[in-house]
Amino acid sequence: MKFALVGGDMRAAELGRLLSEDGHRVLCFALEKLSLPASLVRSGCLQSCIYGADCVVLPCPTESAGLVSTPFSDNVLRTQEVISALWPHQLLCGGKFSDESAALIQRAGVKAEDLLRRSDFVAGNAAITAEGALGLLLENSRRTAQGANVLICGWGRIGKLLAAKLRALGAYVTVAVRKAEDLAMARAFGLGALEFSRLEAEAGGFDWVVNTVPGRVISDAALCMMGDDTLLLELASAPGGFDAKLAENIGLSAVAAPGLPGKSAPLSAAMLMKEIIYKIINEQEERG
């Protein structure tokens, strides 16, 4: 098969290598600042990259403000430009397409798969993210997890997995949630739990604070109540769960790590992407 990789981070390089090792022809565009295996073909333009490709792979997440994520390229690519260059029934894999892009995909007759809407991919990605988050906490702190008081904002897949890992290492874990059922479930797992409305009163007691919620859940007042040695880790995309500039101004240590799988474990993340892409191709073939 012929694969076209357009934009992306270190995961793209690893994915290309894995696909090439499986015997596929792999072309790349908007990855010129990455060191790529010699088996991968660097295309000079978008059209030559995707022409005749059985599967076109975009970054995950794919876009921001209508632009494809291209951190290792000087090329500025509009998502609309990529979609318009595809032909009907061509397979496109990406993640978190905007409503505008989704509508354009439908009009173009492209067979698109949003990886971030697949439970199998999301679960695997959450596991990689949780492990990477644990590594960042240890790397950026002067203390170990043993005995640390940790607050995790959010009770989604990443929050659950990270809480389990931290607790196994001897940390005292509290989760901040919105729903009463999540509050009860967290406590049933033996974790501390509180509602977001109580953050300001409780914020001063934590060594590490991890946000997984894609929205402001930690108020400025809560930030100001945190101790000088508190380490904040942002896992959510912009605008994030707290005001990073304010955190910096008041002397708190804050680490921003959206898209963590591509930074902390690009090979594992690429292996997951390959597995799911192969599954998608098989599903497409079964549908005829």
Residue pairs with C-beta under 8 A, 6 or more apart in sequence:
1 24
1 25
1 54
1 55
1 281
2 24
2 25
2 26
2 27
2 52
2 53
2 54
2 55
3 16
3 19
3 24
3 25
3 26
3 27
3 53
3 54
3 55
3 56
3 57
4 26
4 27
4 28
4 29
4 43
4 49
4 50
4 53
4 55
4 56
4 57
5 12
5 15
5 16
5 26
5 27
5 28
5 29
5 31
5 40
5 57
6 28
6 29
6 30
6 46
6 49
6 50
6 56
6 57
6 58
6 68
6 77
6 82
7 29
7 30
7 31
7 58
7 59
7 68
7 69
7 70
7 73
7 75
7 77
8 30
8 31
8 57
8 58
8 59
8 60
8 69
8 70
8 71
8 72
8 262
9 59
9 69
9 71
9 72
9 259
9 262
9 263
9 266
10 34
10 262
10 263
10 266
11 59
11 60
11 261
11 262
11 266
11 269
11 270
11 273
12 28
12 31
12 34
12 57
12 59
12 72
12 270
13 31
13 34
13 35
13 36
13 37
13 266
13 270
14 266
14 267
14 269
14 270
14 271
15 57
15 270
15 273
15 274
16 26
16 28
16 36
16 37
16 40
17 36
17 37
17 39
17 40
17 270
18 270
18 271
18 274
19 26
19 274
20 26
20 37
20 39
20 40
21 39
22 274
25 41
26 39
26 40
26 41
27 40
27 41
27 42
27 43
27 48
27 49
27 50
27 53
28 36
28 40
28 41
28 42
28 43
28 49
29 42
29 43
29 45
29 46
29 48
29 49
29 50
29 75
30 46
30 68
30 70
30 72
30 73
30 75
30 77
31 42
31 72
31 73
32 42
32 72
32 73
32 74
32 75
33 72
33 73
33 74
34 72
36 42
43 49
46 77
46 81
46 82
46 85
47 85
50 56
50 82
50 85
50 86
50 90
53 90
54 91
54 281
55 91
55 92
55 93
55 277
55 281
56 82
56 86
56 90
56 91
56 92
56 93
57 93
57 94
57 273
57 277
58 68
58 79
58 82
58 92
58 93
58 94
58 95
59 68
59 69
59 70
59 94
59 95
60 94
60 95
60 96
60 115
60 116
60 273
61 69
61 94
61 95
61 96
61 116
61 237
61 259
62 68
62 69
62 79
62 94
62 95
62 96
62 97
62 101
63 69
63 79
63 94
63 96
63 97
63 98
63 101
64 238
66 78
66 79
66 80
66 98
66 100
66 101
67 76
67 77
67 78
67 79
68 77
68 78
68 79
68 82
70 76
70 77
79 97
79 98
79 101
80 100
80 101
80 104
83 92
83 101
83 104
83 105
83 108
83 110
84 104
84 108
86 92
86 108
86 110
87 110
88 108
88 109
88 110
89 109
89 110
89 111
90 110
90 111
91 110
91 111
91 112
91 113
91 280
91 281
91 284
92 105
92 110
92 111
92 112
92 113
93 112
93 113
93 115
93 277
93 280
94 112
94 113
94 114
94 115
95 114
95 115
95 116
96 114
96 116
97 105
97 112
97 114
102 112
105 112
111 284
113 280
115 121
115 273
115 276
116 122
116 125
118 276
120 276
120 279
121 272
121 273
121 276
122 157
123 157
124 272
124 275
124 276
125 261
125 269
125 272
126 156
126 157
126 158
126 161
127 161
128 260
128 261
128 264
128 265
128 268
128 269
128 272
129 158
129 161
129 235
129 260
129 261
130 158
130 161
130 162
130 165
131 165
131 264
131 265
132 257
132 260
132 261
132 263
132 264
132 265
133 158
133 162
133 210
133 233
133 235
133 257
133 260
134 145
134 162
134 165
134 166
134 169
135 264
136 233
136 255
136 257
136 260
136 264
137 145
137 150
137 208
137 210
137 231
137 233
138 144
138 145
140 231
140 233
140 253
140 255
141 148
141 207
141 208
141 231
142 229
143 207
144 169
145 166
145 169
145 170
145 171
146 169
146 170
146 171
147 170
147 171
147 172
148 166
148 171
148 172
148 207
148 208
149 171
149 172
149 174
149 205
149 206
149 207
149 208
150 166
150 171
150 172
150 173
150 174
150 206
150 207
150 208
150 209
150 210
151 174
151 175
151 176
151 202
151 203
151 206
151 208
151 209
151 210
152 159
152 162
152 163
152 166
152 173
152 174
152 175
152 176
152 210
152 212
153 159
153 175
153 176
153 196
153 209
153 210
153 211
153 212
153 213
153 217
153 218
153 241
154 175
154 176
154 177
154 211
154 212
154 213
154 217
154 236
154 241
155 175
155 177
155 179
155 182
155 185
155 186
156 212
158 212
158 235
159 175
159 212
162 210
162 212
163 173
163 175
163 186
163 189
163 191
164 189
166 173
167 173
167 190
167 191
171 208
172 192
173 191
173 192
174 191
174 192
174 193
174 194
174 202
174 206
175 182
175 186
175 191
175 192
175 193
175 194
176 193
176 194
176 195
176 196
176 198
176 199
176 217
177 183
177 186
177 193
177 194
177 195
177 196
178 195
178 196
182 193
183 193
183 194
183 195
186 192
186 193
187 193
194 202
196 217
199 217
199 218
199 219
199 222
200 219
200 221
200 222
200 225
201 225
203 209
203 218
203 222
203 223
203 225
203 226
204 225
204 226
204 227
206 226
206 227
206 230
207 227
207 229
207 230
207 231
208 230
208 231
208 232
208 233
209 218
209 226
209 230
209 231
209 232
209 233
210 232
210 233
210 235
211 217
211 218
211 232
211 233
211 234
211 235
211 236
211 240
211 241
211 242
212 235
212 236
212 241
213 236
213 241
214 236
214 237
214 240
214 241
215 236
215 239
215 241
216 239
216 240
216 241
216 242
216 243
217 241
217 242
218 241
218 242
220 243
220 246
222 242
223 242
223 243
223 246
223 247
223 250
223 252
224 250
226 232
226 252
228 251
228 252
229 253
230 252
230 253
231 253
231 254
231 255
232 242
232 247
232 252
232 253
232 254
232 255
233 254
233 255
233 257
234 240
234 241
234 242
234 244
234 254
234 255
234 256
234 257
234 258
235 257
235 258
235 260
236 258
237 258
237 259
238 258
240 256
240 258
242 254
244 254
244 256
247 254
248 254
257 263
257 264
261 268
261 269
261 272
262 269
